[in-house]
């Protein structure tokens, strides 16, 4: 019996949250033949290219994106074309208008166009056409309940069109960490809504509380915003406490250095980095927002008001001075993701979804 053939369409192979999750999923699929079409291999940067084993990868190869994608879909006779991120959704959606040969599935990874600083007028036309594409597709997957509710309530997508499949993570057996609790880390892109200024404000309060600590800020992308943060560190006389690193050079090395993970973001589509920190047996203190509240255990009130930096600093102080509290937070958070957010569970849900999609 021939395996079901699925084409993943992605704008780029740049290593970011959505791309990492896609790579992880593909590595676990056994029931399907998976190929990838991308508009940008991202060979010059930090790419998932080397993580994709036994996967055929196609790109535009000198022709236009639309023509190259149509050529691949027509020649390979895919059962499902699964698009990720708006650019891919648009191209596949356009081809779907003229072809009923394949099922078009869309995964929505974020609230596109809804973040602070993004032009509403810029996304007016985008929202109109994207809504048409999603409603014309054969199925839509949201990566969190927050995204699902946003799609139905604010983007007008039919509720019966949407299912939620959370990101998942490979759960490894890890030794208990024997750390001193005084190294705090955060990791994200250097963007204003990621909570960098709140993290630095918290560090200033910790310094004033006479705590011995180190803060590692692991970021990427916007160098101009990074310079603003460096100036903020300097202006608060935090140079001997705060250190900057590259987010994606070696995320495992970053996790190995830290004792606590602080994440004060304003908005997330999912927050895979938080899941990764918990899987690494690191206690997490993060913003009390959806979707983080969907998978971060809050028994010890680790979901916090991101603007109340004084309260956050005092809470961190308690954790840093109480190893048993730190351990209990870590155990509770790890138990929750092992139960509900493993990569194997996510793969199982996708496999069942693909089968049902083809049978309907």
C-alpha positions in Angstrom: 0.0 0.0 0.0 1.4 3.4 -1.0 2.0 5.9 1.7 -0.1 9.1 1.8 2.0 11.9 0.2 2.1 15.3 1.9 3.8 18.5 0.8 4.8 21.0 3.5 5.0 24.5 2.1 7.0 27.0 4.1 8.3 30.5 3.3 11.8 29.8 4.7 13.8 27.2 6.6 15.2 29.8 9.0 15.3 28.3 12.4 12.5 29.9 14.4 9.7 28.5 16.6 7.3 27.4 13.8 10.1 26.0 11.6 11.7 24.0 14.6 8.3 22.5 15.4 7.7 21.5 11.8 11.1 19.9 11.6 10.4 17.9 14.8 7.1 16.7 13.6 8.5 15.6 10.2 11.2 13.5 11.9 8.5 11.5 13.8 6.0 10.9 10.9 6.1 7.2 9.8 2.8 6.7 8.1 3.3 9.4 5.4 5.8 10.5 2.8 6.7 14.1 3.6 8.3 16.6 1.1 9.0 20.3 1.6 8.7 23.2 -0.7 10.3 26.4 0.5 10.8 29.9 -1.0 14.1 30.3 0.9 16.5 27.5 1.9 18.2 30.0 4.3 21.6 28.4 3.7 23.6 31.4 4.9 21.9 31.6 8.3 20.8 29.3 11.1 18.6 26.9 9.2 16.7 23.7 10.0 18.0 22.3 6.7 20.5 20.0 8.4 17.8 18.7 10.7 15.7 17.4 7.9 16.8 13.8 7.2 15.4 11.7 4.3 13.1 14.6 3.2 12.9 15.8 -0.4 13.3 19.6 -0.3 12.2 21.7 -3.3 12.5 25.4 -4.0 11.7 27.8 -6.8 15.0 27.1 -8.6 15.1 30.3 -10.7 11.4 30.4 -11.7 8.6 32.3 -9.9 7.3 31.0 -6.6 3.8 30.2 -7.9 5.0 28.4 -11.1 7.5 26.3 -9.2 5.1 25.3 -6.6 2.4 24.4 -9.2 4.9 22.4 -11.1 5.9 20.4 -8.0 2.3 19.8 -6.9 1.2 18.7 -10.4 4.2 16.3 -10.9 4.1 14.6 -7.5 0.3 14.2 -7.2 0.2 15.0 -3.4 -2.7 14.0 -1.3 -2.4 16.9 1.1 -0.6 20.2 0.7 0.0 21.6 4.2 0.9 25.3 4.3 2.6 27.1 7.2 2.6 30.9 7.6 0.7 33.5 5.5 3.0 33.6 2.4 2.7 29.9 1.9 -1.1 30.0 2.7 -1.6 32.6 -0.1 0.3 30.6 -2.8 -1.3 27.3 -2.0 -4.7 28.9 -1.6 -4.5 30.5 -5.0 -3.6 27.1 -6.6 -6.4 25.4 -4.7 -8.9 27.7 -6.5 -8.0 26.0 -9.8 -7.4 22.5 -8.5 -9.4 20.0 -6.5 -6.8 17.3 -6.7 -5.3 17.9 -3.3 -6.5 18.7 0.2 -5.3 22.1 1.5 -4.5 22.2 5.2 -3.3 25.4 6.9 -1.6 25.6 10.3 -1.9 29.1 11.9 1.1 29.8 14.1 0.4 33.3 15.3 -2.0 36.2 15.4 -0.8 37.8 12.2 -1.0 41.6 12.1 -2.3 41.9 15.6 0.9 42.9 17.5 1.7 46.3 18.8 3.6 48.4 16.3 2.2 46.6 13.2 0.3 48.8 10.8 -3.4 48.0 10.8 -3.9 49.5 7.3 -1.1 47.4 6.0 -3.0 44.3 7.0 -6.5 45.3 5.9 -6.2 43.8 2.4 -4.2 40.9 3.8 -7.0 40.0 6.3 -9.7 40.0 3.7 -7.9 37.7 1.3 -6.4 35.5 4.1 -10.0 35.0 5.5 -11.1 33.8 2.0 -8.2 31.4 1.7 -8.7 29.9 5.2 -12.4 29.4 4.6 -11.8 27.9 1.2 -9.2 25.4 2.6 -10.1 21.9 3.6 -9.0 22.4 7.2 -7.3 24.8 9.6 -5.2 23.9 12.6 -4.5 26.4 15.4 -1.5 25.8 17.6 -3.3 27.0 20.7 -6.8 27.6 22.0 -5.9 31.3 22.0 -5.3 31.2 18.2 -8.5 29.2 17.7 -10.6 31.7 19.5 -8.9 34.6 17.7 -9.6 33.0 14.3 -13.3 32.5 15.0 -14.0 35.7 17.0 -11.8 38.3 15.3 -11.1 36.8 11.8 -14.4 35.3 11.0 -13.2 31.8 10.2 -15.8 29.1 10.4 -15.6 27.3 13.8 -16.2 23.9 12.3 -13.2 24.5 10.0 -10.7 24.8 12.9 -9.0 22.2 15.2 -6.4 22.9 17.8 -3.2 20.8 17.9 -0.6 22.2 20.4 3.1 22.2 19.7 4.8 19.2 21.4 8.3 18.6 22.6 10.4 15.4 22.8 10.6 14.5 26.5 14.0 13.2 27.5 15.1 11.5 30.7 17.3 14.1 32.4 19.4 14.1 35.6 18.3 16.4 38.4 19.9 19.8 38.1 22.3 20.8 40.8 22.5 24.5 40.3 22.8 27.5 42.6 19.6 29.2 41.5 21.4 32.5 40.8 21.6 32.5 37.0 18.5 33.8 35.3 17.9 33.5 31.5 15.5 34.7 28.9 15.5 33.9 25.2 13.5 35.4 22.3 13.8 37.6 19.3 14.9 41.2 20.0 11.4 42.7 19.6 9.7 45.2 21.9 6.7 43.0 22.8 8.9 40.1 23.9 9.3 41.8 27.4 13.0 42.6 27.3 12.6 46.0 29.1 10.5 44.3 31.9 13.2 41.7 32.4 15.9 44.4 32.7 13.7 46.4 35.1 13.4 43.2 37.2 17.2 42.8 37.2 17.6 46.3 38.5 15.3 45.6 41.4 17.1 42.3 42.1 20.4 44.3 42.2 18.8 46.7 44.7 17.8 43.8 46.8 21.5 42.9 47.1 21.2 39.6 45.4 24.1 37.8 43.9 22.8 36.9 40.4 23.6 36.8 36.7 21.1 37.5 33.9 21.7 36.1 30.4 19.7 37.6 27.5 19.8 35.4 24.5 18.2 37.1 21.5 18.3 37.4 17.7 17.2 39.5 14.7 16.8 43.2 15.4 20.2 44.7 16.1 18.8 48.2 16.5 16.5 47.1 19.3 19.4 45.1 20.9 21.4 48.4 21.1 18.5 50.1 22.9 18.5 47.2 25.4 22.3 47.4 25.8 21.9 51.1 26.6 19.2 50.3 29.1 21.5 47.9 30.8 24.3 50.5 30.9 22.0 53.3 32.1 20.8 51.1 35.0 24.4 50.2 35.9 23.8 46.5 35.3 26.8 45.8 33.2 28.3 43.4 35.8 25.0 41.5 36.0 23.6 41.3 32.5 25.2 39.4 29.5 24.0 39.2 25.9 24.2 36.0 23.8 22.9 34.8 20.4 19.6 33.0 20.8 20.1 30.2 18.3 23.8 29.6 18.2 23.4 26.8 20.8 20.2 26.8 22.7 21.2 23.7 24.6 24.3 25.5 25.8 22.1 28.4 26.9 19.8 26.1 28.9 22.9 24.4 30.5 24.0 27.8 31.9 20.8 28.9 33.6 18.9 28.0 36.7 15.7 30.0 36.1 13.9 31.0 33.0 12.1 34.4 33.0 9.8 35.2 30.0 7.8 38.4 30.2 6.4 38.5 26.7 3.2 40.6 25.8 2.0 38.2 23.1 2.8 34.7 21.8 1.3 32.3 19.3 2.5 29.5 21.4 5.8 30.0 23.2 7.8 27.0 22.3 10.9 28.3 24.1 9.0 28.1 27.4 8.1 24.5 26.7 11.8 23.8 25.9 12.9 25.4 29.2 10.5 23.2 31.2 11.6 20.1 29.3 15.2 21.0 30.3 14.2 20.9 34.0 14.4 24.6 34.4 11.7 26.4 36.6 9.8 29.0 34.5 8.4 32.3 35.6 6.4 33.9 32.7 3.6 36.2 31.7 0.1 35.2 32.7 -1.2 35.3 29.2 -2.7 32.8 26.8 -1.4 30.5 25.4 1.4 30.2 28.1 -1.4 29.6 30.7 -2.4 26.6 28.6 0.7 24.6 29.4 2.6 26.2 32.3 1.6 24.8 35.7 0.6 27.6 38.0 0.4 25.7 41.3 3.1 28.0 42.8 1.8 31.2 41.0 4.6 31.2 38.4 2.3 33.0 35.9 2.8 36.6 36.7 1.7 40.2 35.8 4.5 41.2 33.4 4.2 44.9 34.4 4.6 44.3 38.1 8.4 44.0 38.1 8.7 44.6 41.8 6.5 41.6 42.6 8.3 39.5 40.0 11.7 40.4 41.6 10.5 39.5 45.1 9.2 36.2 43.8 12.5 35.4 42.1 14.3 36.3 45.3 12.1 33.7 47.2 12.9 31.0 44.6 16.6 31.8 44.5 16.8 31.5 48.3 14.7 28.3 48.5 16.0 25.3 46.7 13.0 23.2 47.7 10.6 25.7 46.2 12.6 25.8 43.0 12.6 22.0 42.8 8.8 21.7 43.4 8.1 24.3 40.7 10.2 22.4 38.2 8.6 19.0 39.1 5.0 20.4 38.7 5.8 22.1 35.4 7.6 19.1 34.0 4.7 16.7 35.0 2.2 18.8 33.1 4.1 18.9 29.8 4.9 15.2 30.0 1.2 14.5 30.3 -0.2 16.8 27.7 2.4 18.4 25.5 4.8 15.6 24.4 5.9 15.5 20.7 4.6 12.0 20.4 1.1 13.1 21.4 1.3 16.0 18.9 2.4 13.6 16.1 -0.4 11.2 17.0 -3.0 14.0 16.7 -1.6 15.2 13.3 -1.6 11.6 12.0 -5.3 11.2 13.0 -6.2 14.5 11.5 -4.5 13.7 8.1 -6.4 10.4 8.0 -9.7 11.9 8.8 -9.1 14.8 6.3 -8.6 12.3 3.5 -11.6 10.2 4.4 -14.0 13.2 4.4 
